[in-house]
Structure formats: structure tokens, C-alpha cells
Amino acid sequence: MARWNKGKHIEGQTTPVTAEGPAAPASEEPAYDPLKDAYEWIHCIIAAVILCVLLFVLAARVIDVVGPSMLPSLEEGDKIIITRLAGDYEQGDIVVLQAKRFKREPIVKRIVATGGQKLTIDFADGTLSVDGKVMDEPYILERTIDRYDLMDPLYYDTYGIKPDEDISGDAVTVTVPEGCLFVMGDNRNNSSDSRVNTIAFIDERDVMGKVVFRIYPFEKIGAIYGVGQSDG
């Protein structure tokens, strides 16, 4: 005689009952393991720390401004964020530089000409021209009067280049070597920059990063943008 399985109706479902008895209950969840949980947390923390270090070194860093050379754009004590990921270095960008030949601590300057550009500084009227176009520089404290080492032939001999024109007058014209930058402080007559023999033409590899943001003082928090020749 055939034997039929009977079902137990629970919340609209039928649970089959075999000849051997009710179906085996579902397996229980494994017991909580605090050591495993702690290991997973430690793993996440280590991964987060590594990510922060990479972000700090490769993407952004905080630098303190030292000295008055970038007045009025930046003041001593300002805290700025720099990054290597803000695109190519262009005329008008503010950058942070570090090289053993001029200083151990980083310095902050503005790019006035890039590799291949012809820069003319006329100290008589205090103007700069790039590729024949006079630059509009609303960000500087005063016109460029101090020549520093730019009229010294030794300046050019040190770097194996020659000025494009005679340097005996009130103006100097020089083509910036490829892969290099000519930088100056916005406080033009109180700034050690590319006019000084020990700094001169900056190798792009000596650029720590481009200034993109000021985080202190709080009343001046905000983005910092370069001011290129085309913007003037």
C-alpha cells in the first residue's frame, strides 16, 4: 500500500515530511570569533594608512610659507597645499621648489617663463616680456628693479648658456632652456629667485608641486590659481 508524505503548513508553505521524519534543520551560523574580527579591522586600518601615505606623498602635501618673497599673494605663516597632479607647469603658476644647491628647505615662487620661452626683463621700466608680449602682473608688490646676478657674465657661464642680447644695458633677454623654469617672487625686490646665480634656471624635476589651495589663515582659505600670460 502506497505511503504518502504529509506536509506541515507554515505561513503558506508546505514543509515535506519524509518517511524517516521531518527535514533536517538548516545549519547554524559559525560562532563569533573575536580574533578574526580584530584581524580584519587591523587589515583595514593598515590599508587606510598606506593609502593616506601614498596620497600625501604623491598627490598632496601641506607646506608652510617662510619669508616675505611672495607678498602680497602669500604671507609668512600661510599654510598651503601643493600637488604634483595639477597638470603641466605653466607661466603664472605658483610652485614649491627644493634643490640642494640653493636651500635645504623648500621655497615658494611664481613661474614667469617655461622652457623654450624668451624672457625679457627691462629694469629701467620694471616690466617683463615673454615671447615679445609684456606681461600683466597685478599680483606683484612692486615693479622689477633689482637685477641681482642677471647682468653678470658668470651667471650664464655657470649654466653654459648665453643671453640672447647684450647685457650691458638696462634690459636682459634670455631663452629659458628646455625642461627648465624661470621663477620669481611676487615681492620682486625682496626675493631670492632665478635672478640669483645659486638658483637660476630651475630644473622641472626640482619642483615639489604646484600650489593649489591655502588652508591657513582661516579667513583666507581658498583655491589659488595661476595667472598665465593669456589671462592678463
Backbone as JSON, one array per atom type, in Angstrom:
{
  "sequence": "MARWNKGKHIEGQTTPVTAEGPAAPASEEPAYDPLKDAYEWIHCIIAAVILCVLLFVLAARVIDVVGPSMLPSLEEGDKIIITRLAGDYEQGDIVVLQAKRFKREPIVKRIVATGGQKLTIDFADGTLSVDGKVMDEPYILERTIDRYDLMDPLYYDTYGIKPDEDISGDAVTVTVPEGCLFVMGDNRNNSSDSRVNTIAFIDERDVMGKVVFRIYPFEKIGAIYGVGQSDG",
  "N": [[0.85, -1.18, 0.0], [0.57, 2.18, -0.9], [2.48, 4.87, 0.56], [1.88, 7.99, 1.65], [3.53, 11.13, 1.91], [3.02, 13.54, 4.37], [2.33, 17.02, 4.62], [3.4, 19.88, 6.49], [1.77, 22.74, 7.19], [3.03, 25.93, 7.13], [2.84, 29.27, 7.47], [1.79, 29.59, 4.89], [3.34, 27.82, 3.43], [4.43, 24.55, 2.56], [5.97, 22.12, 4.39], [7.82, 19.41, 3.65], [7.49, 16.09, 4.94], [9.45, 13.38, 5.48], [9.7, 9.8, 5.13], [11.45, 9.07, 7.03], [11.2, 11.02, 8.93], [10.9, 14.49, 10.03], [12.35, 17.11, 7.9], [15.88, 17.9, 8.04], [17.0, 20.52, 10.16], [18.16, 23.84, 9.1], [21.69, 24.53, 8.84], [23.49, 25.95, 11.6], [24.77, 29.33, 12.12], [28.33, 30.02, 12.14], [30.19, 30.24, 15.19], [30.92, 33.38, 16.82], [34.03, 34.86, 16.22], [36.31, 36.56, 17.9], [39.04, 37.08, 17.46], [39.4, 36.8, 14.71], [37.78, 38.85, 13.8], [39.13, 41.06, 14.86], [41.51, 40.87, 13.44], [40.62, 41.46, 10.84], [39.87, 44.12, 11.17], [42.35, 45.29, 11.77], [43.67, 44.84, 9.37], [42.17, 46.48, 7.64], [42.75, 49.0, 8.75], [45.53, 49.2, 8.34], [45.6, 49.19, 5.54], [44.26, 51.6, 5.06], [46.04, 53.44, 6.19], [48.3, 53.13, 4.52], [47.2, 54.02, 2.12], [46.71, 56.7, 2.76], [49.33, 57.62, 3.16], [50.41, 57.31, 0.57], [48.75, 59.09, -0.79], [49.49, 61.46, 0.46], [52.22, 61.7, -0.23], [52.33, 61.46, -3.05], [50.15, 62.85, -4.14], [49.28, 65.2, -2.63], [50.57, 67.74, -0.42], [51.19, 69.53, 2.63], [52.52, 72.71, 3.05], [54.46, 75.18, 4.74], [54.6, 78.67, 4.35], [57.52, 80.55, 4.2], [59.13, 83.55, 4.97], [59.12, 86.8, 3.2], [58.96, 86.84, 0.42], [56.89, 86.28, -1.37], [54.92, 88.15, -1.07], [52.35, 90.31, -2.29], [50.8, 88.04, -2.45], [51.13, 85.64, -0.98], [51.73, 85.18, 2.48], [54.15, 85.1, 5.17], [53.9, 82.25, 7.23], [51.52, 81.36, 6.18], [49.67, 78.43, 5.36], [49.85, 76.12, 2.86], [48.54, 74.0, 0.27], [50.1, 71.72, -1.84], [50.45, 70.03, -5.0], [51.38, 67.36, -7.21], [49.77, 66.6, -9.17], [48.39, 68.42, -10.69], [48.52, 69.02, -13.36], [50.54, 70.22, -16.19], [53.37, 72.4, -15.66], [52.92, 75.83, -15.84], [53.29, 79.16, -17.16], [52.87, 81.64, -14.74], [51.94, 79.99, -12.74], [52.11, 79.2, -9.23], [54.67, 77.69, -7.49], [56.34, 75.16, -5.49], [59.67, 74.69, -4.62], [62.63, 72.68, -4.38], [65.99, 72.21, -3.91], [69.32, 71.08, -3.52], [71.33, 72.85, -4.15], [70.57, 75.47, -3.6], [68.94, 75.8, -1.25], [68.11, 74.04, 1.73], [65.55, 73.85, 2.82], [62.22, 74.0, 1.41], [61.28, 76.41, -1.15], [59.02, 79.01, -2.17], [57.79, 80.16, -5.21], [56.87, 82.07, -8.18], [56.18, 81.0, -11.47], [57.59, 82.56, -14.22], [58.43, 82.17, -16.77], [58.66, 79.43, -19.04], [60.36, 76.42, -20.27], [61.97, 77.04, -23.35], [60.71, 79.46, -23.84], [61.14, 82.94, -24.54], [62.45, 85.28, -22.46], [62.29, 88.61, -21.44], [63.59, 91.07, -19.36], [63.12, 94.26, -18.4], [64.8, 96.48, -16.67], [64.73, 99.17, -16.43], [62.15, 100.18, -16.81], [60.87, 98.34, -15.31], [59.44, 96.09, -16.26], [58.31, 92.85, -17.48], [58.66, 90.73, -20.27], [57.36, 88.12, -22.27], [58.15, 86.1, -24.88], [57.97, 88.35, -26.47], [55.69, 89.65, -25.61], [54.41, 91.94, -23.34], [54.04, 91.28, -19.92], [51.1, 91.23, -17.95], [50.94, 91.94, -14.65], [49.27, 91.89, -12.07], [49.54, 90.87, -9.55], [51.98, 91.39, -8.32], [54.11, 93.0, -5.84], [55.64, 95.28, -6.32], [57.22, 96.94, -9.11], [59.75, 95.28, -11.13], [62.93, 95.89, -10.27], [65.42, 95.29, -9.06], [68.37, 93.72, -10.11], [70.05, 91.69, -9.36], [72.02, 88.92, -10.08], [71.79, 88.88, -12.82], [73.03, 90.49, -14.71], [75.62, 89.7, -14.72], [78.24, 88.13, -16.36], [79.23, 85.69, -15.43], [77.04, 84.39, -14.39], [75.74, 83.27, -16.6], [77.76, 81.72, -17.7], [78.05, 79.75, -15.77], [75.92, 78.06, -16.21], [76.2, 77.35, -18.79], [75.0, 78.76, -20.93], [73.95, 81.46, -23.09], [73.02, 84.91, -23.0], [70.36, 86.26, -25.01], [70.72, 88.76, -26.02], [72.9, 91.65, -25.77], [74.09, 92.34, -22.47], [74.77, 94.7, -21.31], [73.2, 96.93, -21.02], [70.08, 98.24, -19.79], [68.35, 96.16, -19.88], [67.69, 92.63, -20.15], [67.68, 89.73, -22.15], [66.77, 86.41, -22.42], [66.64, 83.0, -23.41], [64.81, 80.49, -21.96], [66.15, 77.41, -20.98], [65.15, 74.21, -22.31], [63.02, 72.1, -20.4], [63.37, 73.48, -18.13], [62.61, 76.12, -15.72], [61.94, 79.59, -15.22], [61.81, 81.41, -12.37], [60.23, 83.73, -10.09], [59.81, 85.77, -7.15], [56.76, 87.28, -5.97], [57.14, 89.56, -4.54], [59.08, 91.44, -5.81], [61.49, 92.9, -5.4], [62.55, 91.92, -3.13], [63.38, 89.21, -3.04], [64.92, 86.11, -3.35], [65.55, 84.5, -6.2], [65.25, 83.22, -9.56], [66.9, 85.13, -10.58], [69.15, 85.09, -9.12], [72.39, 83.71, -8.9], [72.82, 81.24, -7.61], [70.41, 80.01, -7.73], [68.96, 80.45, -10.24], [68.14, 78.91, -13.34], [65.51, 76.71, -13.0], [65.39, 73.28, -12.76], [62.78, 71.24, -13.88], [62.43, 68.91, -12.47], [63.05, 69.55, -9.93], [60.86, 70.63, -8.82], [58.56, 70.49, -6.29], [55.82, 70.6, -6.26], [52.7, 72.05, -7.42], [51.12, 74.96, -6.19], [47.89, 74.87, -4.91], [45.91, 75.42, -3.06], [45.02, 77.31, -0.14], [45.07, 76.77, 3.28], [45.33, 78.0, 5.67], [45.87, 81.29, 6.95], [42.56, 81.03, 8.44], [40.72, 82.94, 7.57], [41.51, 83.39, 5.02], [41.19, 81.14, 3.56], [41.08, 79.16, 0.65], [41.05, 78.43, -2.94], [43.99, 78.6, -4.99], [44.97, 80.06, -7.87], [46.9, 79.91, -10.88], [48.25, 82.62, -12.85], [48.32, 83.09, -15.97], [50.02, 84.31, -18.98], [48.14, 84.57, -20.96], [45.95, 85.15, -19.48], [46.11, 87.73, -18.7]],
  "CA": [[0.0, 0.0, 0.0], [1.39, 3.4, -1.03], [2.52, 5.72, 1.74], [2.01, 9.39, 1.23], [4.1, 12.09, 2.87], [2.14, 14.63, 4.73], [3.01, 18.29, 4.76], [3.03, 20.75, 7.6], [1.52, 24.06, 6.61], [3.55, 27.02, 7.94], [2.83, 30.56, 6.8], [1.51, 29.46, 3.47], [4.24, 26.89, 2.77], [4.31, 23.16, 2.98], [7.25, 21.5, 4.69], [7.65, 17.95, 3.47], [7.92, 15.17, 5.99], [9.86, 12.13, 4.84], [9.39, 8.58, 5.87], [12.37, 8.99, 8.16], [10.88, 12.06, 9.9], [10.96, 15.86, 9.48], [13.61, 17.51, 7.25], [16.89, 18.41, 8.98], [17.02, 21.99, 10.23], [19.29, 24.49, 8.45], [22.88, 24.58, 9.68], [23.59, 27.17, 12.37], [25.9, 30.19, 11.79], [29.51, 29.72, 12.97], [30.31, 31.06, 16.4], [31.67, 34.63, 16.66], [35.46, 34.71, 16.51], [36.83, 37.91, 18.1], [40.37, 37.22, 16.89], [39.23, 37.0, 13.27], [37.21, 40.18, 13.64], [40.21, 42.01, 15.14], [42.44, 40.79, 12.31], [40.03, 42.18, 9.71], [39.94, 45.55, 11.47], [43.75, 45.69, 11.63], [43.94, 44.83, 7.93], [41.55, 47.68, 7.06], [43.48, 50.17, 9.23], [46.81, 49.23, 7.64], [45.33, 49.6, 4.16], [43.92, 53.03, 5.08], [47.27, 54.2, 6.46], [49.1, 53.08, 3.3], [46.54, 54.89, 1.15], [46.94, 58.1, 3.18], [50.73, 57.94, 2.91], [50.55, 57.48, -0.87], [48.08, 60.34, -1.15], [50.29, 62.57, 0.99], [53.49, 61.82, -0.94], [52.17, 61.56, -4.49], [49.08, 63.74, -4.58], [49.19, 66.5, -1.96], [51.32, 67.97, 0.81], [50.99, 70.84, 3.24], [53.78, 73.44, 3.18], [54.4, 76.49, 5.38], [55.3, 79.74, 3.64], [58.55, 81.18, 5.04], [59.71, 84.75, 4.37], [58.22, 87.76, 2.57], [59.23, 86.95, -1.02], [55.69, 86.12, -2.2], [53.95, 89.2, -0.8], [51.22, 90.2, -1.37], [49.99, 86.84, -2.75], [51.26, 84.73, 0.16], [52.44, 85.77, 3.6], [54.83, 84.15, 6.05], [52.97, 81.58, 8.13], [50.42, 80.74, 5.43], [49.78, 77.0, 5.1], [49.34, 75.89, 1.52], [48.54, 72.62, -0.23], [50.71, 71.57, -3.16], [50.22, 68.72, -5.6], [52.04, 67.06, -8.48], [48.75, 66.09, -10.08], [47.58, 69.55, -11.18], [48.84, 69.29, -14.76], [51.87, 70.73, -16.51], [53.73, 73.69, -15.08], [52.68, 76.87, -16.82], [53.6, 80.53, -16.78], [51.89, 82.19, -13.81], [51.7, 79.06, -11.63], [52.95, 79.29, -8.04], [55.2, 76.34, -7.25], [57.28, 74.97, -4.38], [60.9, 74.14, -5.17], [63.63, 72.22, -3.41], [67.22, 71.71, -4.52], [70.44, 71.2, -2.59], [72.27, 73.92, -4.49], [70.22, 76.78, -3.08], [68.45, 75.76, 0.12], [67.61, 72.73, 2.16], [64.1, 73.92, 2.97], [61.54, 74.38, 0.17], [60.98, 77.82, -1.38], [57.8, 79.23, -2.95], [57.98, 81.2, -6.22], [55.93, 82.04, -9.3], [56.8, 80.77, -12.77], [57.39, 83.68, -15.16], [58.69, 81.66, -18.11], [58.93, 77.99, -19.09], [61.36, 76.01, -21.24], [61.76, 77.44, -24.74], [60.18, 80.81, -23.94], [62.12, 84.02, -24.5], [62.1, 86.21, -21.4], [62.99, 89.9, -21.4], [63.33, 91.88, -18.18], [63.58, 95.64, -18.58], [64.91, 97.03, -15.33], [64.51, 100.62, -16.47], [60.72, 100.43, -16.56], [60.38, 97.32, -14.38], [58.49, 95.19, -16.89], [58.73, 91.56, -18.02], [58.01, 90.32, -21.52], [57.57, 86.72, -22.63], [57.95, 85.94, -26.33], [57.63, 89.64, -27.06], [54.46, 90.22, -25.06], [54.58, 92.45, -21.98], [53.16, 90.57, -19.0], [50.27, 91.95, -16.99], [51.25, 91.31, -13.37], [48.56, 92.58, -10.98], [49.81, 90.19, -8.28], [53.28, 91.74, -7.73], [54.11, 94.07, -4.85], [56.17, 96.46, -7.0], [57.88, 96.62, -10.36], [61.03, 94.59, -11.02], [64.06, 96.82, -10.39], [66.67, 94.64, -8.66], [68.9, 92.84, -11.15], [70.81, 90.62, -8.74], [73.17, 88.45, -10.86], [71.43, 88.72, -14.23], [73.94, 91.24, -15.58], [76.96, 89.16, -14.51], [78.51, 87.06, -17.33], [79.45, 84.43, -14.73], [75.72, 83.78, -14.23], [75.44, 82.48, -17.79], [78.82, 80.73, -17.87], [77.82, 78.66, -14.84], [74.92, 77.13, -16.76], [76.53, 77.03, -20.17], [74.1, 79.38, -21.88], [74.26, 82.86, -23.39], [71.84, 85.76, -23.16], [70.03, 86.47, -26.41], [71.18, 90.09, -26.4], [73.93, 92.23, -24.91], [73.58, 92.59, -21.12], [75.41, 95.9, -20.78], [72.22, 97.99, -20.86], [69.11, 98.14, -18.7], [67.46, 95.02, -20.11], [68.31, 91.35, -20.48], [66.8, 88.78, -22.82], [67.35, 85.07, -22.39], [65.71, 81.91, -23.69], [64.86, 79.5, -20.88], [66.45, 76.07, -21.51], [64.07, 73.21, -22.27], [62.98, 71.33, -19.17], [63.67, 74.37, -17.0], [61.67, 77.19, -15.42], [62.47, 80.81, -14.63], [60.84, 81.74, -11.33], [60.48, 84.94, -9.33], [58.85, 86.05, -6.09], [55.88, 88.41, -6.27], [57.79, 90.7, -3.89], [60.17, 91.38, -6.76], [62.74, 93.49, -4.96], [62.96, 91.27, -1.88], [63.17, 87.79, -3.34], [65.99, 85.32, -3.96], [64.87, 83.67, -7.18], [66.07, 82.85, -10.71], [67.87, 86.19, -10.86], [70.33, 84.81, -8.29], [73.22, 82.7, -9.53], [72.7, 79.94, -6.96], [69.08, 79.45, -8.03], [68.94, 80.5, -11.7], [67.12, 78.15, -14.06], [65.06, 75.59, -12.17], [65.03, 72.01, -13.41], [61.41, 70.86, -13.52], [62.49, 67.8, -11.53], [63.21, 70.11, -8.59], [59.57, 71.17, -8.39], [57.84, 69.58, -5.4], [54.41, 70.6, -6.62], [52.03, 73.31, -7.71], [50.26, 75.44, -5.1], [46.5, 74.85, -5.37], [44.93, 75.79, -2.03], [45.51, 77.83, 1.14], [44.21, 76.28, 4.35], [45.52, 78.86, 6.85], [44.86, 81.54, 8.0], [41.21, 80.6, 8.1], [39.98, 83.97, 6.85], [42.0, 83.42, 3.64], [41.06, 79.8, 2.98], [40.53, 79.15, -0.7], [41.88, 77.94, -4.03], [45.0, 79.5, -5.53], [45.08, 79.78, -9.29], [47.96, 80.58, -11.6], [47.82, 83.72, -13.69], [49.16, 82.99, -17.17], [50.09, 85.48, -19.86], [46.87, 84.67, -21.68], [44.91, 85.61, -18.58], [46.29, 89.15, -18.41]],
  "C": [[0.89, 1.24, 0.0], [1.3, 4.24, 0.22], [2.8, 7.13, 1.3], [2.63, 10.22, 2.33], [3.09, 13.19, 3.14], [2.96, 15.91, 4.92], [2.5, 19.07, 5.95], [2.94, 22.17, 7.06], [1.99, 25.15, 7.58], [3.62, 28.27, 7.09], [2.72, 30.42, 5.3], [2.43, 28.52, 2.74], [4.03, 25.49, 3.33], [5.68, 22.57, 3.18], [7.1, 20.0, 4.59], [8.18, 17.18, 4.66], [8.22, 13.84, 5.34], [9.46, 10.95, 5.7], [10.28, 8.47, 7.09], [12.07, 10.05, 9.21], [10.99, 13.44, 9.25], [12.33, 16.15, 8.86], [14.56, 18.1, 8.28], [16.89, 19.92, 8.99], [18.26, 22.56, 9.54], [20.47, 24.58, 9.41], [22.98, 25.94, 10.38], [24.82, 27.98, 11.94], [27.09, 29.87, 12.7], [29.59, 30.68, 14.15], [31.19, 32.28, 16.12], [33.12, 34.44, 17.1], [36.06, 36.1, 16.67], [38.21, 38.12, 17.5], [40.3, 37.49, 15.39], [38.71, 38.4, 12.99], [38.29, 41.25, 13.85], [41.22, 42.04, 13.99], [41.91, 41.57, 11.12], [40.08, 43.69, 9.92], [41.37, 46.06, 11.28], [44.14, 45.78, 10.16], [43.39, 46.09, 7.27], [42.32, 48.95, 7.47], [44.82, 50.31, 8.52], [46.63, 49.71, 6.21], [45.02, 51.09, 4.08], [45.15, 53.89, 5.3], [48.15, 54.25, 5.21], [48.52, 54.01, 2.25], [46.78, 56.36, 1.48], [48.38, 58.52, 2.9], [50.96, 58.17, 1.41], [49.92, 58.78, -1.33], [48.91, 61.54, -0.73], [51.55, 62.8, 0.15], [53.28, 62.12, -2.42], [51.17, 62.63, -4.92], [49.14, 65.11, -3.93], [50.05, 66.54, -0.71], [51.0, 69.36, 1.33], [52.36, 71.47, 3.49], [53.53, 74.77, 3.88], [55.19, 77.5, 4.56], [56.26, 80.41, 4.62], [59.1, 82.4, 4.3], [58.69, 85.59, 3.62], [58.27, 87.78, 1.04], [57.99, 86.83, -1.9], [54.59, 87.12, -1.85], [53.58, 89.92, -2.11], [50.39, 88.92, -1.54], [49.97, 85.87, -1.59], [52.09, 85.41, 1.23], [53.13, 84.69, 4.42], [53.84, 83.57, 7.06], [51.78, 80.97, 7.43], [50.72, 79.25, 5.27], [49.09, 76.71, 3.78], [49.42, 74.41, 1.16], [49.15, 72.63, -1.62], [50.43, 70.17, -3.68], [51.02, 68.59, -6.88], [51.02, 66.68, -9.55], [47.88, 67.19, -10.67], [47.94, 69.94, -12.61], [50.24, 69.83, -14.95], [52.1, 72.08, -15.85], [53.63, 74.76, -16.16], [53.07, 78.23, -16.26], [52.48, 81.08, -15.89], [51.59, 81.28, -12.64], [52.62, 79.39, -10.45], [53.38, 77.87, -7.68], [56.12, 76.35, -6.03], [58.47, 74.19, -4.92], [61.83, 73.68, -4.06], [64.81, 71.63, -4.16], [68.38, 71.99, -3.58], [71.3, 72.42, -2.88], [71.87, 75.28, -3.94], [69.7, 76.78, -1.66], [68.01, 74.35, 0.46], [66.1, 72.74, 2.28], [63.47, 74.38, 1.67], [61.34, 75.89, 0.08], [59.76, 77.92, -2.3], [58.03, 80.38, -3.91], [56.91, 81.05, -7.31], [56.71, 81.83, -10.61], [56.53, 81.97, -13.67], [57.7, 83.26, -16.59], [59.05, 80.18, -18.02], [59.93, 77.68, -20.2], [61.01, 76.39, -22.67], [61.22, 78.85, -24.91], [61.31, 81.84, -23.82], [61.65, 85.08, -23.51], [62.95, 87.46, -21.49], [62.59, 90.64, -20.13], [63.96, 93.26, -18.41], [63.6, 96.29, -17.2], [64.71, 98.54, -15.28], [63.04, 100.94, -16.19], [60.08, 99.35, -15.7], [59.41, 96.32, -14.95], [59.14, 93.88, -17.34], [57.96, 91.29, -19.31], [58.34, 88.87, -21.79], [57.18, 86.55, -24.09], [57.43, 87.23, -26.96], [56.38, 90.31, -26.52], [54.69, 90.65, -23.61], [53.56, 91.79, -21.06], [52.36, 91.54, -18.13], [50.42, 91.24, -15.65], [50.57, 92.05, -12.21], [48.89, 92.03, -9.6], [51.11, 90.63, -7.63], [53.15, 92.92, -6.77], [54.61, 95.38, -5.47], [56.91, 96.01, -8.25], [59.27, 96.03, -10.14], [62.18, 95.55, -11.31], [65.38, 96.13, -10.08], [67.12, 93.6, -9.69], [69.56, 91.59, -10.57], [71.97, 90.2, -9.64], [72.93, 88.42, -12.36], [72.35, 89.48, -15.19], [75.39, 90.79, -15.43], [77.21, 88.02, -15.5], [78.72, 85.7, -16.68], [78.14, 83.67, -14.53], [75.45, 82.83, -15.39], [76.5, 81.41, -18.03], [78.59, 79.51, -16.98], [76.89, 77.61, -15.43], [75.11, 76.87, -18.24], [75.58, 77.6, -21.18], [74.56, 80.82, -22.12], [72.97, 83.66, -23.45], [71.61, 86.03, -24.64], [70.54, 87.82, -26.92], [72.25, 90.56, -25.42], [73.35, 92.61, -23.56], [74.19, 93.84, -20.49], [74.41, 97.03, -20.52], [71.32, 97.76, -19.66], [68.18, 96.94, -18.83], [68.28, 93.78, -20.43], [67.26, 90.46, -21.12], [67.48, 87.43, -22.85], [66.26, 84.06, -22.7], [65.88, 80.84, -22.62], [65.14, 78.12, -21.48], [65.26, 75.12, -21.38], [64.17, 72.39, -20.98], [63.25, 72.15, -17.94], [62.58, 75.44, -16.85], [62.44, 78.4, -14.91], [61.42, 81.3, -13.65], [61.24, 83.03, -10.62], [59.45, 85.04, -8.22], [57.98, 87.23, -6.49], [56.37, 89.69, -5.6], [59.12, 90.9, -4.61], [61.5, 91.9, -6.26], [63.17, 93.02, -3.58], [62.74, 89.78, -2.02], [64.42, 87.19, -3.96], [65.33, 84.33, -4.91], [65.79, 83.41, -8.37], [67.03, 83.95, -11.15], [69.18, 85.97, -10.11], [71.08, 83.61, -8.86], [73.04, 81.31, -8.92], [71.34, 79.28, -7.18], [68.91, 79.32, -9.54], [67.81, 79.67, -12.3], [66.78, 76.87, -13.28], [64.74, 74.37, -13.04], [63.64, 71.61, -12.95], [61.38, 69.71, -12.52], [62.68, 68.27, -10.09], [61.92, 70.76, -8.07], [58.86, 70.13, -7.54], [56.36, 69.51, -5.75], [53.9, 72.0, -6.88], [51.11, 73.69, -6.55], [48.83, 75.53, -5.62], [45.5, 75.36, -4.34], [45.65, 76.34, -0.81], [44.54, 77.39, 2.22], [44.34, 77.09, 5.63], [46.26, 80.11, 6.41], [43.44, 81.31, 7.49], [40.44, 81.65, 7.3], [40.42, 84.09, 5.39], [41.92, 82.06, 2.97], [40.48, 79.9, 1.57], [41.54, 78.64, -1.72], [42.84, 79.03, -4.48], [45.22, 79.12, -6.98], [46.28, 80.52, -9.89], [47.38, 81.69, -12.46], [48.74, 83.75, -14.89], [49.12, 84.25, -18.01], [48.77, 85.67, -20.59], [45.74, 85.18, -20.82], [44.96, 87.12, -18.34], [45.54, 90.05, -19.38]]
}
